[in-house]
Amino acid sequence: MKILSDILKSIKTIKVIGTTELPVTSIIFDSRKVGLGCAFVATKGTHVNGHDYIETAIEKGAKAIICEDLPEKVVDEIVYVKVENSSKTLGELASAFYNNPSSKLKLVGVTGTNGKTTTVTLLYNLFKKLGFKVGLLSTVRNYINEETIDATHTTPDAVQMNILMNQMVEAGCEYCFMEVSSHAIDQDRIAGLDFAGALFTNITHDHLDYHKTFAEYIKAKKKFFDELKPGSFALINSDDKNGTVMVQNTKAKVQKYGVRTAADFKAKIIESHFEGSLLHIDNTEVWTYFVGRFNAYNILSAYSTAIMLGFEKNEILTAISELKPVEGRFETLRSQNGITAIVDYAHTPDALLNVLNAINQIRTDDQELITVVGAGGDRDKTKRPEMAKIASENSNKVILTSDNPRSEDPNAILDDMKKGISVENGKKVLSITDRKEGIRTACLFAKQGDIILVAGKGHETYQEINGVKHQFDDREVLKRIFNELYN
């Protein structure tokens, strides 16, 4: 419990009705979760306006209302606080209510289209190897040191984020690494957080169902770097032309990492195999269990972050050489008869091309590549034909199948994908709506030595159809089919 006036000290208010010398039990923005004595923050979301639920919140026991628009009728004994942006205020209030936990951690945020999950998980595992207690906020799951907490969003809401970080502080964590999505930046979910540093991986077309234009998508990512404080650091990928755009107005210290262009931190791939890669990082060779150029960027970004946080090169590289890949990211399975299956989360054109390039750089001429891929429903439709085009141009055979169709007709999604396939490449493409049957067909096509890529879902253990999540794990499906066919 906190006194409202204390948590409002750093908040810019426009008008206050009532006394703020009032104890509040919690900060709530979902009217369904309102309890006696809470402060209800009425936010304007993309689908729901919290201002419509102020009366409900008061009826359920809220004692303070923080809002952008004061209601026409105010209730006696209720405190009303008018602010300019209630979404931003929510983050600032949550941070203050939970004792500003991000300021007690070295918090690093990672943003970009691809590589966020791998990079933050690499950093989490790297700093554990270096002997620290660490927190992680990621798409796959959240960690408070060794304790696992399931993740529901790439970036949690502002209240949940501060609750988790407060628990990290109480557990003795010194570092926290988190994915920062464009949605979270745009919706001010990270307002009030104190970042020690930020990292930009890359940016390609994605989430245009939300941002509408690529320019708006870039603008959302850039906002993260614009709001960094002096004394923090910003690491950008020098091989992505939008990297310099991200830091045009930042107050942070800017450093670059890259594989192809001039940078403060450099990496080169010396050897690449399905078992791992030999990299040359800042004039030192290091073997890693990670495969592909895209993973060289992920390794290099984690290494660069550790340097920026004050660690010594050889200490970092020794620890990196012991790290294992993130689940569902270029995760390899093998059948009894020598077929290699790779499960990867690649669900954007750029990510799919990166994975296919990594495989094609390793496989021999007598090894065929069979790709199973779909596209999510109720999401950016522009990438569907591009995904199919990339798969058909870089694989020997392609099976188009369902991903998470959500509320859309899976066959309509496949029809959108097929628009990107040329007449010539159409001969090697099959459409099989049922994902399990699509994977089974790929396994039946494959012969000894061939490679199957199952892309799009990676670590996910469900398939969402008409609003219902059904148990479905690409890795488990592959294992069962391999056992049925080859044991």
Summary of the structure (lengths in Angstrom):
residues: 487
radius of gyration: 24.1
end to end distance: 60.4
largest distance: 79.2
contacts: 1764
relative contact order: 0.08
helix: 35%
strand: 24%
